[in-house]
Amino acid sequence: MKKLFIAIIGLLLTANAALAQTQPDTLRQKQPVQKRLIDQIVGVVATRPILESDLVDPEDPDAAKSEPMSVKCKLLENLILQKMLINKSELDSLTVDESEVDQRLDKKLAYFLRLAGSQEKLEQIYHKPMAEFKADMMIPTKEEAMAEKAKDKVVENVKITPSEVKAFFNRIPADSLPKVGTIYEIAHIVVEPAIDPTELSEARNKIKGLRDRILAGGSFSSLALIYSDDPGSATKGGELGLFNRGTMAPEFEAAAFSLKKKGDVSEIIKTSFGYHIIQLIERKGEFVNVRHILVTPRVSPVELDKAGRKLDSIADLIQKDSIKFDAAARKFSTDKSFVNNGDMINPTTLNTKFSANDLDPTLIAILDKMKVGEVTRPMPMDTEDKRKAYQIIMLKSKSQPHVATLNTDYDIFQNMGLMTKKNEALEKWAIEKVKTTYIKVNDKYKECDFYKRWFK
């Protein structure tokens, strides 16, 4: 069973092998050293080399000695597998959008900055400016995305049946069953304030004025930077990156895909976010890249206060049992969850269960003081459309920390079992692939477990 969990961990490590190449064990300021590790090639996959420095810290002269061989074997296995997957991605013409690479890179940089504490500290740690640090991460990040695309292709048809989940659970020793923290199920009722017609008119007039300036020769990207209410794209001149159908709001997509040639500007489009104008940058098959400017109608404090007072009255009716929470959600909630009687869906698992890691710490502090069935008073919130609103929350269930069981935590074992099957499928693919791929491994790593499995 220990091997089973190692296999599961191995699949996760494979998906993040590129990150591992750029991430040290800890982010800390290293003391200057007189000696540096002499790098060498420890493996080759097709034309792609793997260096000793990919397995240890090249600034630590004792790293090669101090790092356990088992750890270096696992890293080498992950890197060889990653490079095999990159080859597959290239051979199968699996494309990776630049926007996807940029998003991954931004997340990594944000992660490193959080660990370091500041940009200045990060630059001190790596002895290079931020721009150079980012440039160094670009290729590994793209290769990571390529490898994941190929891996998804390899395991795309792997499924797991309920009987297989049960069999997987029965193979786990009792003392190895995972422990589960508190799990919450919650529902909410959301009331958004009405938008004053005057605010709607002002927002539309503003976006029309911007469109007129662009048609008269003004710079779309410059105006987006200054005036767009979409903070995610405004700093990029309104550019959204390549996307396909089913990604954006339907009205937005219809307008974006109707643009014919580079530089074309759409009519004014209205979505739940506000008013948009769109400019075509490029088309690539079923994908399109556009710039947009968003103008969001302002919500007046008066209307926001009205929404809060309305929701307060609804909460009173629920407290007095004049109306049930689910009925009130269906009748009054402006959130799409009204169709589920207000039940909130975890976007990660697509079910109604939330762990502490899935929720805001402030909300956790509130839920931990509530009894099952209790309803909060109105609380301010931001909707998915970034609009101000109020919500009340009901705690539907709260489990105590416990050892996972098949009856209470089926999803956990379903995911673990599926991951194991995918890992086995990936391992089988690797064993077949090494027969037709040029792979060279340094003699000292031929005692690694993966080498014995793959090259037997």
N, C-alpha and C positions, 0 to 999 in steps of 0.2 A: 504493500500500500504506500510505503514511503516513495517508491519509484513512481507511483501513480501521481502523487502530488508534485514530484519533481518534474514530471512530464508536463503537467498543467502550467507550472511556473515557467518551464522552458518555452512554451508557446507565447506567453506574455513577453518574455525577454526577447524573443525573435522579432516581435512587432516593434520593439524599441531599440533595436541594435544600433541604429545610426545615432540615436541620442546618447547611447552609452559611450560612443567614441568621443563625444565632445563634452561629456559630463564627468568631472572628477568625483571621488567618493564624498568629499566635502568641499564647499567653497570657502577657502581660507587663504590668507596671505602666507605664501611659502617663504622660508628663509633662503637667502641665496646659497647655492651650492657650488662647489668647485668642480665636481665631476658630473658628467651627464651620461645617460645611458646611450651606448652606441647602438643605433637602430639596425634592424635586420629584417629581411623578409621571412616570415614564418609560414606563409601559405599563399597560394595563387589559385584563383578561380577564373578559368578562361584567361583573360588578359588583366584581371584585376588582382593586384597584390594585397596582402594583409601583412601589416608590420607589427613587430614586437611592441612598438609604442601604442598600437591599438588595444593591447592587452594589459599594459601597465602604464604608469605615469612616467613619461620620459624625463620629467624634471627631478624625479626622485632616483638617485643612483642605486638605492637598495631595493627599489620596487620589484625588480625581477626576482630577487631572492625572497622577499617577504610575502609576495602574493602567492597564496596557495595554488598548487598546480591544478586542483579541481576547478577553481574559479577561472583560471586562464583557459582550461579546456572548454568550459561552458561558453566563455566569451568567443573563443575561436569557432566553436560549433555554430553559435548564433551568427557570426560574421560570414562564415562560409555559406550558411543557408541563405542569409540575406543577399549575398552576391549571386547565388544561383537564382534567386527569385528576381533580382534585377535583370539578369540575362533573359529570363522568361518574359519579363515585362517588355523588354526591347524586341524580342523575337515575335511576341504576340501583338506588338504595336498597341500596348495598353498606355493610353495617354494620361499624363498628369498635368492638370491645369496650373498655370503660373499663380493664379489666385489661391489655389489650394496650398501650394508651396509657401506663398507669402503668409497665409493664415497660420500654417504650422510653425513657420519661423517666428512670427510674432508671439505665438504662445510660448515657444521655447525661450525667447528673449525675456518675456515677462516673468517666466519661471526663474531664470538665472538672476534677474534683477531683484526679485523677491528674496532669493537666498543671499545675495550679496548685500542687499540693503540700499544700494544706490548705484547709479551708472559709474560714478567716480571710483567706488570701491571695486566694481566689476572690472574696470579697466586696469586698476592696480593689480588685481589678482592674476589677470591674464597677460599683463604687460603689453597691451595693445589698445588702440582706440576702439570705440564702439563700432564704427563703420567697418573696420578690419575684422573685428570679432564676428560681426554679422555676415560679412562676405565669406569668412572661413566656414561658417555653418551652412551656407546655401547649398552646396553640392551634397553633403551628408543628409540634409533635410529632404532634398529632392529624391535622393536614392531611397530614403526611408519610405517616402510616399509610393515610389515605384514598387518596392518590395511588398508593401501592404496590398497594393492593387493585385499583384501576381498571387500573393498568398490567398486573398479573397477568392480569386479565380480557381485556385487549386481546391479549396474546401467549400465552394459555393453549393454543392449538392449534398453536403453532409447534413443529415437530420438525425433526430433522436426520438424514439417512441416512448410512451409511458412505461412499457414493460422494461425497456432498456434503462430508463431512469431508476426504476425500482431495483433492477439488478445492480446498477452502479452504487446505489445507496447501500445495498446489502453487503457489498464488498468492502465497505469502509469500516474499520475496527471502531468499536464504541469510543475508545479513548482518542480517536482521531477526528471525531465529528466536529465540525466548526461551531464556534460559539457565536450567537447572534445577539447584537445589541438591541436596544429598544426600537420597535417598529411602530410607526404611526400611520393611521388612516384618517384623513381629514376631508372635510367638505367646506365649501365657502359660497357665499352669496356676494356678488359684486354689483355695485351701483356706480355707474359712470355719470358725471355731470353732463347736463345738456350743453350744447355749444350754442352760444348766442348767435343769431343770424348775422348780426353786425360783424362778429369775429370771422364768420365764414366768408363774408363778403370782402373783408379786409385782406384775409389770407389769399383769396382768389385774385384780388386786384394786385397783390404783391407778386405772385407767381407770374401773372400776365405781364407785369412791367419787366420782370427779369427775362421772360421769353422775348419780349419786344427788343430788349437791349441785345440779346444774343443774335436775333435775326438781323439786327442792324450792324452786326460785326463784333459785338462784345465777346469776350472769352468766357466760354461756358465753365471751364475749370476754375477760373479766377472768381467768378460769381458764386459758384458752388462753395468754394472755400470760405467766402465771406458771409453768404446768406443762407446756405442750406441748414435745415434743422435736423439733418441726419448726421450725428457726430461720427459715426463709423466710416462714412464715405467722404464727408466734407473735407477732411484733412488730405484726402487723395484727389481733390478736385472733382469729387462726386463719383469717381470710378468705382464700380461694383465688382469688376472681374467677371470672368466667363461663368455663365450659368445656363442651365437648360430649363425646359418647361417643367412646371410642377414645383419650382423653387420659390418664386415670388408670388405676391398677391395677383390673382387672375387678371385684374384690370391693368396692372403694371406690365405683366407678361405680354398681354395682347398688344399693348402699345409698343413695347420693346421689340417684339418679333415682327411687327408690321413695318418697321423702319427698313428701308431698302439699301441705302448706301452710306458709307462713312460720312459722319458730320450731319446727317439728317436729324432734325429736332422734332419731337412729337408735339401733338396738341397738349393741352392741359389735362392731366389725368387725376381723378379723385379716387383715393383708397381710404381704408380705415385710418391710415397714418396722417392723411392730409392731402395736399395738392402737390403734384409732381410735374416736372417736364424732363424729358429723356433725350439724350443724344447718343446716336450709335457710334461706337468706336470700331468694332470689328465683328464679323461672323466667322465661326469655325464649325462647319457642319450643323449639328443640332444645338450648338452653343452660341451665345451672343454675349458681347461685352459692351456695357453702356455706362455713360455718366448720368447722374440725375441730380436734380435740386428738389428738395422737399421743403414745403412751407406748411407748418402745422398750425391750425387755428388755435388761438389761446383759449384757455379755460378761465373764466372769470372767477374770482374768489367767492362771489355770491352764489354762482351755480355749484361750485364745489361744496360750499356749506350746505346748500339745499340737498345735495346727494347724501352727505353725511347724516343730516337730520332725517331724511327719508329712511335710510338704512337703520337708524336708531329706532324708528317706529316699528320697522319690520322685526328687529331683534326683540322688542317688547312683546309683539304679538306671539313670537315663538316661545318666549319665556312664559307667557300666560297660557301656552298651549292652545291659542286661538287658531294657530295654523302650524302644520308640521314643517320642519326645516326643508325637507325635499320638495314639498308643495310650494313653499315660498321661493325656493331656488328656481323652480320651473316658471313661476309667475313673475318674479321680480328681477332675477339676476341678468345682468347685461353681458356676462361672461359666457363663452361657448360651453362651459361645463354645466350649464343649466340642463342640457339634454341628458346628463348623467346624474340628475338630481343634486347637482353641485359638487359631486365627488371630484376631487383633484387627482389627476393622472400624473404619475412620475414619468417625465419625458425620457428617462434613461431606460427604465424597465418596462414602460408602457402598461404598468398595473397601478393599483391604488396604494401600494405600500411605499413608505418613505423611511429611510434610515436617518440618523442624525446628520450624516454627511450630505444628505440630499436637500436639507432645509437650512434656511438662514438661522444663525445662532440666536438671533433675537426672537424668532418664532419658536425655536426649541425651548427657550426659557419660558415662554408663555404656555406652551403645550404641557410642559412638565408640571405646571401648577394647576392644570385643569383636570377635571374628572371626565370620564367618558360620557358623552351626551351633552356636555356643557358647551355654551355658545359665548363667544367673546362679544364685547361692545365694538362698534365700528372702528376700524383702523385704516389710516391712509395707506395707499399702495400705488404702484405704477403698473399699468396693464402691459400686455405683450406689445401693444402699439405705442408704448411709452407715454400713455396718457394718465393723468392724475385721476384717482378714483378712491372709493372706500370699499372695504370688505368686512364681513363678519365671518368667523371661522368656527366650525363645530368639530370637536374631537370625537371621531366615530369609534376608534379603537386604539389601544396602546398596549403593546405586549411588553412583558418584562424581559430583561436579558436572560437568555436560555441557550441550552445546547440544541442545535438544529435537529428537527425531526422531519420525516418525509411528509407527514400530514400537515404540519404547520408551516413548513418552509420548502415546499415542493419546488418553487422557482429556483432556489439556490442549487439544489441537486440537479435540476434540469440543465441549468447553465454550466455547472461543473462537468456533468456528463457529456454535454455537447462539446465543450471545450476539449475534453479528453479525446473524443472521437475525431475532432478536427486536428488535434495534435498527432494522432495516429495516422490520419490521412496525409498530413504534411510529412511525417517521417517516412511513410511508404513512398511518397513522391520523391523525396530526397534520395532514398536508396536506389530508386530506378534512374534518377537523373545523373547520379555520379558515374553511371556506366557509360554515359555519352557526353560527359563534360570533362574538360581537362582540369584536374584538381591536383595540386601539389602541396604536400604538408611536410614541414620540417620534421626530421626523424624523431626529435625529442617529444613531439606531440602525437606520435603514432601509437602511444599507449593510452591515449584518451578514449573514453568509452564510445564517443560518437564515431571515431575512426574505426574501431573494431566492429561497430554495427554497420556502418555504411560501406566499408571496404573489405568485408569478410569474403 
